[in-house]
Amino acid sequence: MQVIKFILIILLTAVTLPLVGKVFLNRIEASYTYEYLDPYDDYGDWHSFNVTYYRQQTPTFNYHLGVTFHNRLIVGPDYGNSGILLFGGIAKDWSSRLYSNFAASFGTKCDYLQEYRFDADINLKLLRNRNLIATLGYAY
């Protein structure tokens, strides 16, 4: 399994390396996640497939829309369930040091997805190289 992961990383790197440094106004990202949790009898396997569309409207404003399909398999009486999460958000750069994010998500009713969630945060880049970020946020 480790060899397959290593080959996949090399292939993805070979495909994406020529794209480094290019600016794309429209972008679609897809990902798959598999998690084997311990203790297995309590948490089971988690599978997630995510597709997100990103649009850069201006150099300082962008938005994204996406969907995540979740599948949770548990051994035992609580056999697990599946769910879908729809989400979207906007990001705005106010200056070279200040930016903000706002997002909302809505999920199907299952025991491990929120039915709805709203997030807002303001971020300030600190230090000379702007490599320390202070965040003030709210989530509901």
Phi, psi and chi 1 to 4 in degrees:
 res  aa     phi    psi   chi1   chi2   chi3   chi4
   1 MET       -  -37.8 -170.2   65.0  164.9      -
   2 GLN   -63.3  -36.0  -67.7  -68.8    1.2      -
   3 VAL   -65.4  -41.1  172.8      -      -      -
   4 ILE   -63.9  -43.5  -67.4  172.0      -      -
   5 LYS   -61.2  -43.3  -73.4 -179.3 -174.2  177.1
   6 PHE   -62.5  -44.5 -177.5   70.9      -      -
   7 ILE   -64.0  -42.0  -68.3  171.2      -      -
   8 LEU   -62.8  -41.3 -176.0   59.5      -      -
   9 ILE   -63.4  -41.6  -70.4  170.2      -      -
  10 ILE   -63.2  -43.7  -71.0  174.8      -      -
  11 LEU   -64.1  -44.1  -70.3  174.9      -      -
  12 LEU   -64.5  -38.2  -70.0  174.7      -      -
  13 THR   -64.8  -41.8  -57.4      -      -      -
  14 ALA   -64.2  -34.3      -      -      -      -
  15 VAL   -76.6  -40.7  168.6      -      -      -
  16 THR   -88.3  -21.0   58.5      -      -      -
  17 LEU   -57.3  -43.2 -161.5   54.5      -      -
  18 PRO   -65.2  -14.0  -18.1   28.3      -      -
  19 LEU   -91.0   -6.9  -54.2  175.7      -      -
  20 VAL   -63.0  131.8  171.6      -      -      -
  21 GLY    90.7  -11.3      -      -      -      -
  22 LYS   -86.0  146.9  -66.8 -173.6  179.0 -174.4
  23 VAL  -103.5  126.6  175.3      -      -      -
  24 PHE  -116.0  125.6  -64.5   95.0      -      -
  25 LEU   -73.3  -32.4  -61.7 -179.3      -      -
  26 ASN  -119.9  137.4  -64.3  -68.1      -      -
  27 ARG  -150.1  140.5 -176.7  172.5   94.2 -122.9
  28 ILE  -121.3  130.2  -65.9  176.9      -      -
  29 GLU  -119.6  140.3  -67.3 -177.8    2.4      -
  30 ALA  -130.9  144.4      -      -      -      -
  31 SER  -150.0  155.5   62.0      -      -      -
  32 TYR  -129.0  136.5  168.9   78.1      -      -
  33 THR  -127.5  133.5  -55.5      -      -      -
  34 TYR  -122.5  129.4  168.0   77.4      -      -
  35 GLU  -128.8  127.6  -62.9  174.8   72.1      -
  36 TYR  -106.7  109.4 -179.3   90.6      -      -
  37 LEU  -100.2  152.0  -57.6  174.1      -      -
  38 ASP  -123.8  129.3 -172.4   38.0      -      -
  39 PRO   -76.1  132.1   23.9  -28.6      -      -
  40 TYR   -61.0  -39.5 -175.5   78.9      -      -
  41 ASP   -62.9  -26.8  -70.4  -17.6      -      -
  42 ASP   -87.1  -37.4  -68.3  -23.7      -      -
  43 TYR  -114.6  -29.7  -59.0  107.7      -      -
  44 GLY    67.7 -157.3      -      -      -      -
  45 ASP   -94.6  142.6  -68.5  -27.6      -      -
  46 TRP  -122.7  128.4  -65.4   57.0      -      -
  47 HIS  -121.4  135.6  -58.7  -95.0      -      -
  48 SER  -138.2  135.3  -60.4      -      -      -
  49 PHE  -122.6  126.4  178.5   71.0      -      -
  50 ASN  -124.5  136.6  180.0   64.5      -      -
  51 VAL  -131.2  127.2  177.6      -      -      -
  52 THR  -132.0  135.0  -52.5      -      -      -
  53 TYR  -104.0  130.0  167.2   73.7      -      -
  54 TYR  -116.7  138.0  -65.4   88.9      -      -
  55 ARG  -131.7  122.5  168.7   68.4 -176.0  173.8
  56 GLN   -95.4  103.2 -176.8  175.7  -15.6      -
  57 GLN   -71.4  -46.6  -74.9  -64.9  111.6      -
  58 THR  -137.2  171.6   69.2      -      -      -
  59 PRO   -61.3  -17.2  -26.7   35.5      -      -
  60 THR  -116.1    5.4   61.8      -      -      -
  61 PHE  -143.1  131.5  177.7   78.3      -      -
  62 ASN  -146.2  164.0   68.3   65.6      -      -
  63 TYR  -137.7  163.8   66.4   86.6      -      -
  64 HIS  -143.9  149.3   66.9  -83.5      -      -
  65 LEU  -134.9  140.3  -57.5  167.0      -      -
  66 GLY  -159.2  173.2      -      -      -      -
  67 VAL  -142.2  141.3   60.8      -      -      -
  68 THR  -126.8  129.6  -57.5      -      -      -
  69 PHE  -101.5  121.6  -58.1   94.3      -      -
  70 HIS  -109.8  143.2  -63.9  -85.1      -      -
  71 ASN  -140.3  126.4 -170.9   -9.9      -      -
  72 ARG  -122.1  119.9 -179.6  179.1  174.8 -164.1
  73 LEU  -112.0  126.0  -59.6  175.1      -      -
  74 ILE  -125.9  139.5  -59.3  172.7      -      -
  75 VAL   -84.9  135.1  176.5      -      -      -
  76 GLY   118.2 -164.7      -      -      -      -
  77 PRO   -66.0  -34.6   19.7  -28.4      -      -
  78 ASP   -90.4   90.7 -177.6   16.0      -      -
  79 TYR   -70.2  -14.3 -170.3   65.7      -      -
  80 GLY   104.4  174.4      -      -      -      -
  81 ASN  -158.1  177.1   52.4   22.6      -      -
  82 SER  -121.4  160.1  -61.3      -      -      -
  83 GLY  -159.2  165.2      -      -      -      -
  84 ILE  -125.8  138.6  -62.3  173.3      -      -
  85 LEU  -123.0  121.8 -173.5   71.3      -      -
  86 LEU  -102.2  138.9  -59.4  171.3      -      -
  87 PHE  -147.7  158.6   56.5   90.3      -      -
  88 GLY  -159.1  159.3      -      -      -      -
  89 GLY  -167.6  169.3      -      -      -      -
  90 ILE  -130.7  153.4   59.7  173.3      -      -
  91 ALA  -135.0  138.7      -      -      -      -
  92 LYS  -135.8  128.6  170.3   72.6  175.5  151.4
  93 ASP   -92.0  118.0  -69.2  -22.5      -      -
  94 TRP   -89.6  -29.0  -59.7   99.5      -      -
  95 SER  -159.1 -175.7   70.5      -      -      -
  96 SER   -69.4  -14.1   63.5      -      -      -
  97 ARG  -116.4  -12.6  -68.0 -168.2  176.2  -90.7
  98 LEU  -125.1  128.5 -176.2   67.4      -      -
  99 TYR  -146.4  162.1   66.0   96.6      -      -
 100 SER  -138.9  157.9   59.7      -      -      -
 101 ASN  -134.6  141.2  -65.8  -64.7      -      -
 102 PHE  -134.9  135.8  -58.0   93.9      -      -
 103 ALA  -148.5  155.8      -      -      -      -
 104 ALA  -140.5  146.3      -      -      -      -
 105 SER  -141.4  151.0   62.2      -      -      -
 106 PHE  -136.6  129.4  -56.3   92.0      -      -
 107 GLY  -122.7  160.2      -      -      -      -
 108 THR   -71.1  157.8   56.2      -      -      -
 109 LYS   -78.1  106.8 -169.4  170.3 -175.1  172.7
 110 CYS  -148.8  168.7   65.3      -      -      -
 111 ASP   -72.6   -8.0   58.2   -5.7      -      -
 112 TYR  -126.6    3.5   61.9   93.8      -      -
 113 LEU  -112.1  141.5  -72.7  177.7      -      -
 114 GLN   -73.9  146.2   66.3  -90.3   13.5      -
 115 GLU   -73.3  -36.1  -72.0 -173.6   59.3      -
 116 TYR  -155.2  154.8   56.8   89.9      -      -
 117 ARG  -156.1  141.6  178.0  178.9  167.4  152.7
 118 PHE  -127.7  136.0  -58.6   97.1      -      -
 119 ASP  -130.9  144.0  -63.5  -81.4      -      -
 120 ALA  -146.1  136.1      -      -      -      -
 121 ASP  -148.5  150.2   59.8   74.1      -      -
 122 ILE  -118.5  133.8  -62.1  171.4      -      -
 123 ASN  -124.2  136.2  -54.8  -82.2      -      -
 124 LEU  -121.0  123.0 -179.7   62.7      -      -
 125 LYS   -83.6  124.7  -61.5  175.5 -173.9  177.4
 126 LEU  -110.5  170.7  -56.4  172.0      -      -
 127 LEU    71.9  168.3  -56.0  179.1      -      -
 128 ARG   -62.4  -43.1 -178.7 -170.8  -53.7  175.0
 129 ASN   -86.6    2.9  -66.9  -31.4      -      -
 130 ARG    57.2   36.8  -60.1  179.6 -177.6  119.9
 131 ASN  -104.1   11.6   56.4   -6.8      -      -
 132 LEU  -124.9  125.6  178.6   64.1      -      -
 133 ILE  -117.3  125.8  -61.4  174.3      -      -
 134 ALA   -96.9  132.9      -      -      -      -
 135 THR  -124.8  135.5  -59.6      -      -      -
 136 LEU  -121.5  120.2  175.6   63.7      -      -
 137 GLY  -140.4  168.2      -      -      -      -
 138 TYR  -141.6  137.8  174.4   79.3      -      -
 139 ALA  -136.1  140.9      -      -      -      -
 140 TYR  -131.4      -  176.5   79.2      -      -
